[in-house]
Amino acid sequence: MRAGLADGEGGTMAIFRLQIESVSRDDGHGAVAAAAYRAGEKLRDDRTNELHNFSRRKDVAHSEILLPAHLTGQNVDWARDRASLWNTVESTETRKNARVAKEIQVTLPFELPAERRLHLARTFSQEVADHYKVAVDLAVHDPKPAGDPRNYHAHLLLTTREVTPNGLGAKAGLEMSRAERVRLGLPNMSQEFTAIRERWATLTNEALKEANIEARVDHRSLADQGVDREPKPHIPFAAYKIEQAGKYSDVAASIRADYEVRVQERQARAPEAEKVRGPETVRGAEVDRGAEAGRSAEVRAVPAGDGIPKNMDDVRRQARENWLQIRAERMAKGAAPAQQPQHSRTPDDDHHM
């Protein structure tokens, strides 16, 4: 489950991203390796006897294991030690395709100072541990030197089973089968994920408000927010850096051209009264990660009124001509287009392990 830039209307919108994934042996992943990578530590997997050494990582600002509050005062030292916890997980799960952990990855507001970001991550982690009765291995990461300087984020690695003084117990809420959830009267997984997203947004907005920062996040889609417009485009950071250096990015131009097509298609579907206003101005509407830093959008919109395309073919043809014209002008000025991969990754690559 992924989300990008918070995109509501009114006020300043901060970056919202929450992603939930499973760590599964079926994908060739293990809990000990995942924990070592995220915490930046050296851990040995007793099941495979493999040593996972990530102690040279410099971007791990904080790591700790949080346990459910109801275990306070009880002897659960085995779960407070990272190596012991995740090797217990590996030994408990016997199936070769077992899911050995669940991960929640969130973007921390770069607008907040470091101590408030950490407090936000710890508060959310403790709530997750208490609600699901699991251990949460929290790792807070700073931006990588060559990456987006705003990419502060946290990894919450959850056990798939409840933690007890005697070891791991029953499968936790996020791992329950559909039949078990129905039997217990629990919401379905889609509703469960939505609740997690909403809670993270609430905590984030509370932290921003307490810090007297106007920016806010919204976990909902544009449609759920009642906003009738296209989501603003995301420019990959590699393309953004190229443009920041004063060079031309073919990828960024292509993404904006695609965005223009979507905007104009929406306008072509709009009521006639709305069409008179003309298509959304792409230059003004674009507030992606690069535009927030003050980069010009440099995309031309089709004129309003009679200039509105009559059908989708006209829309696409006009957008393509705009893009080619921009590209030709830049090439004539000696700014060669830089070829970049066409896919856009999330800000952090840490979830691959």
KAPE-V426068 format. One record per run of one state. SS is the DSSP state (helix for helix, strand for strand, loop for the rest). FROM is the first residue (numbers start at 1). TO is the last residue. If there is no record, write none. Layout:
# KAPE-V426068
ss:SS from:FROM to:TO
ss:SS from:FROM to:TO
This chain:
# KAPE-V426068
ss:loop from:1 to:4
ss:strand from:5 to:5
ss:loop from:6 to:12
ss:strand from:13 to:13
ss:loop from:14 to:14
ss:strand from:15 to:15
ss:loop from:16 to:17
ss:strand from:18 to:24
ss:helix from:25 to:27
ss:loop from:28 to:30
ss:helix from:31 to:39
ss:loop from:40 to:41
ss:strand from:42 to:45
ss:loop from:46 to:49
ss:strand from:50 to:53
ss:loop from:54 to:59
ss:strand from:60 to:66
ss:loop from:67 to:68
ss:helix from:69 to:71
ss:loop from:72 to:76
ss:helix from:77 to:80
ss:loop from:81 to:81
ss:helix from:82 to:92
ss:loop from:93 to:98
ss:strand from:99 to:107
ss:loop from:108 to:113
ss:helix from:114 to:132
ss:loop from:133 to:135
ss:strand from:136 to:141
ss:loop from:142 to:152
ss:strand from:153 to:158
ss:loop from:159 to:160
ss:strand from:161 to:164
ss:loop from:165 to:166
ss:strand from:167 to:171
ss:loop from:172 to:172
ss:helix from:173 to:175
ss:loop from:176 to:177
ss:helix from:178 to:184
ss:loop from:185 to:188
ss:helix from:189 to:210
ss:loop from:211 to:215
ss:strand from:216 to:216
ss:loop from:217 to:221
ss:helix from:222 to:225
ss:loop from:226 to:236
ss:helix from:237 to:244
ss:loop from:245 to:247
ss:strand from:248 to:249
ss:helix from:250 to:269
ss:loop from:270 to:271
ss:helix from:272 to:275
ss:loop from:276 to:281
ss:helix from:282 to:285
ss:loop from:286 to:290
ss:helix from:291 to:293
ss:loop from:294 to:304
ss:helix from:305 to:307
ss:loop from:308 to:311
ss:helix from:312 to:332
ss:loop from:333 to:336
ss:strand from:337 to:338
ss:loop from:339 to:349
ss:helix from:350 to:352
ss:loop from:353 to:353
